[in-house]
Amino acid sequence: MGAPAALLGAYAAMSCATFVAYWRDKRKAARGAWRTPESTLHVLAVLGGWPGAWAAQRIVRHKIGKPAFLRVYWLTVLLNCAAAGGLLFTPGGQGVLHWLGR
């Protein structure tokens, strides 16, 4: 598997894990149970799970009414996209991808 395909696979895996984390947190909120810290949800998003977080926000309707949370979420999206762009479209990033794809 090449490095870009591996990167895509990592995004898919992190997105699934992040979606599940949002879903579980939503269930915990409904039961009044101990919650997943927001910082954990943000770390999952910045590590590549932001598409899953976006899907969970829409499908599960979780964290959509918290402007402060959403501001940080969108910052994680920008940071992640900038990092991915750096990997894909700069000579240094492509060197890293080539090294990872060996």
Secondary structure, 3 states (H helix, E strand, C coil): CCHHHHHHHHHHHHHHHHHHHHHHHHHHHHHCCCCCCHHHHHHHHHHHHHHHHHHHHHHCCCCCCCHHHHHHHHHHHHHHHHHHHHHHHCHHHHHHHHHHCC
